[in-house]
Amino acid sequence: MRKFIISFALFTLALLPALSQSQTQEDLYNPITTAVTSRTIAPDAVGAGMGDIGAATTPDVYSQYWNPAKYPFTISRSGLAVNYTPWLKSIVDGIALLNASGYVRLGDYQALSASLDYFTVGDVTTVDESMTVRPYEMSFDLAYSRLLSENFSAAVGLRYMYSDMSGHAFDDMNPGHAFSADLGIYWNRYFNMGQRECQFALGLNLSDIGSKINFGDDYSYFIPTRMRLGLNWTIPLNEFNRLAFNLEASKLLVPSKPLQKDGESDVDYNDRLMTDYYNIGSIKGIFKSFSDSERGAKGEMSEILIGGGFEYSYNDKFFIRGGYHHESDWEGGRKYATFGAGFKMSTLSIDAGYTWAMSSTNPLDKTIRVSLAFDFDGIKELIGRRKGR
């Protein structure tokens, strides 16, 4: 059974660091790892097409994952989206993330939103080939957002996470449960730049602040608590053409696992891990994550992920997107460009995103996302037109 766990753990770690690196004290390569890694995957094609960002991008139905505080600024009063991501296709088939998200505005100042994630790794045969299991993870969340002024909004969300890494195949490895909360704020303002009325926006989101998760061991694992800070600058080129530039920095608020010191025995190292890592609470871990790097301040800076992207839109109907995502080599070295396109009708939007890795060893290479969004305002208007005939 332990061989199965190790095999599965190696697979999940492919989501995080580049596989070609080695974790030794000499080079201090020590990327942050967490449980429930599916929570780190961008679910929609819009944000994924702009470098995996979304804290301050244009408010839309996909805002639940990135920053639910954007919902009170959406043009439509309600919407629903479904997203499909075949994940890590360059390594193995059968891995996919499915997501559904939606919102409804309550009056002019507040909104309710929700999303559901289901992540599956497909059928996995145990080492002894005695059975085939289907490990999976899922999460469900609700959020409430409200305008606090003409230009400023805030949101709070609650989430339940479930992770079954063994597929119920072993008695001594249980499914894990965790609860978390999200906090988000969003600010935007219009200003004149020559003859153009531009928009500038800032967004901050703290996601998955909550409990640790346990799978039946003597200790629990951290979930991927994350902070995102983004900015958006939207420029109307003319009546029909608009260009938006986005930049975002994010960081896992999870402590790094201590490395084994020179001359330290395995027993002493494991005891220190229990005291300095596994037995730390999630809230204390958030504060520790800012000052625990083995490489000091330089190491802390390397834990920050940078994403940037643009979106060109024509008449709010046709969209072209591009972006770039950067991760330090010390944290895994995932560097990739992203591309996307979308088409919007009165009732339906179709978007696609594509990831092009900068290195052949990057497991994110050739990742494709597809999203469908339904505008309920457009649907109501269409039904009203037909009834009026």
KOLRO-173918 format. One record per residue (C-alpha): residue in three letters; x, y, z. Coordinates in steps of 0.02 Angstrom, whole numbers. Layout:
BEGIN
   code        u        v        w
    ALA        X        Y        Z
...
***
This chain:
BEGIN
   code        u        v        w
    MET        0        0        0
    ARG      141      119       42
    LYS      215       90     -131
    PHE       50      148     -204
    ILE       52      304      -97
    ILE      230      345     -149
    SER      187      320     -333
    PHE       36      433     -316
    ALA      135      563     -221
    LEU      265      569     -358
    PHE      126      600     -482
    THR       50      741     -383
    LEU      219      822     -360
    ALA      229      836     -549
    LEU      103      976     -530
    LEU      229     1077     -432
    PRO      416     1071     -469
    ALA      505     1032     -630
    LEU      548      847     -631
    SER      727      875     -684
    GLN      778      959     -521
    SER      848      874     -366
    GLN      811      919     -185
    THR      975      929      -90
    GLN     1046     1039       45
    GLU     1189     1089      -70
    ASP     1081     1185     -192
    LEU      939     1218      -66
    TYR      809     1170     -194
    ASN      655     1159      -85
    PRO      490     1199     -173
    ILE      335     1220      -67
    THR      218     1070      -72
    THR       38     1053      -14
    ALA     -105      930      -16
    VAL     -259      956     -126
    THR     -150     1013     -270
    SER     -303     1026     -383
    ARG     -341     1191     -297
    THR     -187     1266     -380
    ILE     -251     1233     -557
    ALA     -331     1378     -649
    PRO     -503     1310     -699
    ASP     -557     1431     -837
    ALA     -489     1472    -1009
    VAL     -501     1661     -988
    GLY     -381     1682     -842
    ALA     -273     1539     -905
    GLY     -255     1625    -1074
    MET     -177     1777     -990
    GLY      -41     1692     -888
    ASP     -148     1608     -755
    ILE     -206     1770     -674
    GLY     -371     1847     -624
    ALA     -370     1946     -461
    ALA     -400     2112     -550
    THR     -450     2064     -727
    THR     -618     2117     -800
    PRO     -760     2052     -689
    ASP     -847     1901     -765
    VAL     -931     1737     -719
    TYR     -761     1655     -688
    SER     -717     1772     -543
    GLN     -757     1645     -407
    TYR     -586     1561     -416
    TRP     -485     1720     -438
    ASN     -574     1852     -334
    PRO     -762     1846     -296
    ALA     -759     2029     -245
    LYS     -772     2071     -431
    TYR     -950     2005     -450
    PRO    -1043     2165     -400
    PHE     -960     2251     -550
    THR    -1018     2125     -681
    ILE    -1127     2191     -821
    SER    -1245     2042     -822
    ARG    -1348     2010     -667
    SER    -1322     1821     -668
    GLY    -1224     1688     -760
    LEU    -1162     1509     -760
    ALA    -1002     1434     -830
    VAL     -935     1259     -855
    ASN     -749     1226     -881
    TYR     -649     1074     -935
    THR     -460     1053     -921
    PRO     -374      893     -979
    TRP     -222      905     -865
    LEU      -41      847     -892
    LYS      -78      769    -1060
    SER      108      767    -1100
    ILE      132      639     -960
    VAL      -24      530     -952
    ASP     -204      527    -1012
    GLY     -359      523     -903
    ILE     -318      669     -787
    ALA     -443      811     -793
    LEU     -518      954     -694
    LEU     -703      994     -714
    ASN     -772     1155     -643
    ALA     -941     1240     -635
    SER     -963     1416     -568
    GLY    -1105     1541     -563
    TYR    -1170     1698     -481
    VAL    -1324     1804     -458
    ARG    -1326     1988     -412
    LEU    -1448     2036     -275
    GLY    -1503     2211     -316
    ASP    -1369     2338     -364
    TYR    -1246     2315     -222
    GLN    -1219     2131     -181
    ALA    -1201     1958     -258
    LEU    -1201     1774     -213
    SER    -1087     1653     -305
    ALA    -1035     1471     -297
    SER     -923     1345     -384
    LEU     -893     1158     -389
    ASP     -727     1073     -434
    TYR     -701      890     -477
    PHE     -524      829     -512
    THR     -494      650     -568
    VAL     -335      556     -611
    GLY     -430      420     -703
    ASP     -413      234     -669
    VAL     -257      184     -571
    THR     -203        3     -544
    THR     -124      -36     -376
    VAL       54     -102     -371
    ASP        0     -281     -337
    GLU     -128     -265     -479
    SER     -264     -328     -362
    MET     -384     -186     -401
    THR     -413      -29     -502
    VAL     -459      129     -409
    ARG     -506      305     -459
    PRO     -425      437     -345
    TYR     -508      606     -351
    GLU     -526      773     -264
    MET     -674      891     -256
    SER     -721     1056     -176
    PHE     -876     1162     -159
    ASP     -883     1345     -108
    LEU    -1004     1488      -80
    ALA     -961     1673      -78
    TYR    -1048     1836      -36
    SER     -987     2000     -110
    ARG    -1045     2179      -84
    LEU    -1010     2354     -145
    LEU     -942     2461       -4
    SER     -930     2617     -112
    GLU     -949     2666     -293
    ASN     -776     2600     -333
    PHE     -738     2471     -198
    SER     -806     2299     -154
    ALA     -765     2155      -38
    ALA     -808     1971      -28
    VAL     -800     1825       91
    GLY     -813     1642       41
    LEU     -823     1473      126
    ARG     -758     1309       50
    TYR     -766     1123       86
    MET     -629     1011       13
    TYR     -626      822       -4
    SER     -474      722      -60
    ASP     -475      534      -86
    MET     -298      490     -139
    SER     -317      301     -120
    GLY     -487      275     -199
    HIS     -547      189      -39
    ALA     -426       47      -78
    PHE     -336       38       90
    ASP     -398       35      269
    ASP     -253      137      340
    MET     -270      282      218
    ASN     -429      381      237
    PRO     -505      518      129
    GLY     -462      691      192
    HIS     -580      835      231
    ALA     -540     1020      252
    PHE     -632     1185      270
    SER     -567     1354      217
    ALA     -617     1535      188
    ASP     -579     1665       54
    LEU     -563     1852       78
    GLY     -559     1970      -71
    ILE     -563     2156     -111
    TYR     -577     2245     -278
    TRP     -559     2428     -324
    ASN     -577     2513     -493
    ARG     -587     2689     -559
    TYR     -605     2776     -726
    PHE     -487     2916     -778
    ASN     -456     3016     -936
    MET     -300     2987    -1038
    GLY     -310     3111    -1180
    GLN     -476     3082    -1267
    ARG     -495     2907    -1194
    GLU     -584     2859    -1034
    CYS     -474     2719     -964
    GLN     -502     2605     -817
    PHE     -378     2557     -682
    ALA     -415     2416     -559
    LEU     -331     2331     -411
    GLY     -378     2163     -337
    LEU     -320     2066     -184
    ASN     -377     1890     -140
    LEU     -329     1775        3
    SER     -392     1601      -34
    ASP     -403     1437       64
    ILE     -368     1506      237
    GLY     -421     1360      344
    SER     -388     1193      422
    LYS     -253     1068      376
    ILE     -302      901      300
    ASN     -270      727      371
    PHE     -271      558      282
    GLY     -260      447      435
    ASP      -77      482      479
    ASP      -10      550      642
    TYR        3      723      565
    SER      -91      835      444
    TYR      -43      922      283
    PHE      -58     1104      230
    ILE     -186     1154      100
    PRO     -134     1280      -35
    THR     -172     1445       52
    ARG     -128     1582      -73
    MET     -119     1771      -87
    ARG     -147     1857     -254
    LEU     -118     2041     -292
    GLY     -161     2103     -466
    LEU     -185     2261     -568
    ASN     -278     2297     -729
    TRP     -267     2441     -852
    THR     -401     2446     -987
    ILE     -385     2564    -1135
    PRO     -527     2593    -1261
    LEU     -442     2616    -1429
    ASN     -602     2673    -1513
    GLU     -788     2636    -1509
    PHE     -766     2451    -1549
    ASN     -588     2404    -1497
    ARG     -523     2386    -1319
    LEU     -356     2330    -1249
    ALA     -324     2275    -1069
    PHE     -156     2244     -985
    ASN     -143     2140     -827
    LEU       -7     2100     -702
    GLU      -17     1988     -549
    ALA       95     1924     -410
    SER       47     1775     -303
    LYS      123     1675     -161
    LEU       81     1516      -68
    LEU       57     1559      116
    VAL      126     1389      167
    PRO      292     1358      256
    SER      434     1269      170
    LYS      479     1097      234
    PRO      647     1109      327
    LEU      795     1028      242
    GLN      904      899      328
    LYS     1062      976      401
    ASP     1236      910      370
    GLY     1274      773      496
    GLU     1095      766      560
    SER     1030      589      582
    ASP      868      533      501
    VAL      789      509      672
    ASP      835      685      730
    TYR      778      758      564
    ASN      609      672      573
    ASP      585      734      752
    ARG      626      910      696
    LEU      504      896      551
    MET      364      850      671
    THR      403      999      784
    ASP      447     1132      656
    TYR      333     1083      513
    TYR      195      953      533
    ASN      137     1009      706
    ILE      123     1192      654
    GLY      -55     1257      640
    SER     -117     1330      477
    ILE     -129     1510      539
    LYS       45     1505      615
    GLY      105     1429      452
    ILE       41     1581      356
    PHE      150     1699      457
    LYS      298     1580      453
    SER      290     1569      263
    PHE      360     1747      251
    SER      522     1710      345
    ASP      567     1525      336
    SER      666     1508      174
    GLU      835     1422      191
    ARG      905     1557       75
    GLY      842     1707      174
    ALA      759     1858       95
    LYS      814     1806      -79
    GLY      729     1639      -54
    GLU      568     1722        4
    MET      565     1830     -153
    SER      589     1677     -262
    GLU      427     1605     -192
    ILE      327     1742     -279
    LEU      248     1691     -444
    ILE      227     1825     -578
    GLY       97     1821     -715
    GLY       56     1950     -846
    GLY      -58     1957     -995
    PHE     -165     2058    -1114
    GLU     -339     2046    -1188
    TYR     -396     2125    -1349
    SER     -583     2135    -1379
    TYR     -683     2188    -1529
    ASN     -858     2253    -1495
    ASP     -862     2146    -1337
    LYS     -892     1998    -1451
    PHE     -723     1932    -1505
    PHE     -572     1913    -1390
    ILE     -387     1873    -1412
    ARG     -277     1842    -1260
    GLY      -96     1809    -1220
    GLY       14     1801    -1067
    TYR      166     1734     -977
    HIS      189     1645     -811
    HIS      355     1645     -717
    GLU      414     1536     -573
    SER      589     1538     -500
    ASP      701     1389     -537
    TRP      719     1368     -349
    GLU      532     1337     -335
    GLY      510     1224     -486
    GLY      553     1329     -637
    ARG      382     1323     -721
    LYS      392     1456     -857
    TYR      263     1457     -993
    ALA      173     1566    -1118
    THR      -15     1560    -1135
    PHE     -134     1599    -1277
    GLY     -322     1613    -1286
    ALA     -471     1666    -1388
    GLY     -656     1687    -1358
    PHE     -819     1726    -1443
    LYS     -970     1800    -1355
    MET    -1151     1797    -1412
    SER    -1301     1869    -1322
    THR    -1330     1710    -1223
    LEU    -1170     1607    -1237
    SER     -981     1634    -1228
    ILE     -852     1509    -1288
    ASP     -670     1525    -1233
    ALA     -514     1420    -1256
    GLY     -340     1432    -1180
    TYR     -175     1348    -1222
    THR      -12     1331    -1125
    TRP      157     1325    -1213
    ALA      299     1278    -1095
    MET      471     1355    -1111
    SER      557     1188    -1076
    SER      525     1011    -1135
    THR      525      945     -955
    ASN      380     1056     -902
    PRO      227      945     -870
    LEU      110     1091     -908
    ASP      158     1092    -1093
    LYS       12     1085    -1216
    THR     -121     1105    -1080
    ILE     -289     1153    -1155
    ARG     -439     1229    -1066
    VAL     -614     1252    -1135
    SER     -749     1359    -1054
    LEU     -933     1389    -1091
    ALA    -1027     1530    -1006
    PHE    -1213     1566    -1009
    ASP    -1279     1743     -986
    PHE    -1450     1730     -904
    ASP    -1493     1911     -945
    GLY    -1467     1870    -1128
    ILE    -1571     1713    -1112
    LYS    -1715     1809    -1032
    GLU    -1706     1941    -1168
    LEU    -1709     1807    -1303
    ILE    -1860     1723    -1225
    GLY    -1947     1891    -1210
    ARG    -1921     1927    -1394
    ARG    -1995     1761    -1446
    LYS    -2147     1787    -1336
    GLY    -2172     1959    -1410
    ARG    -2185     1894    -1587
***
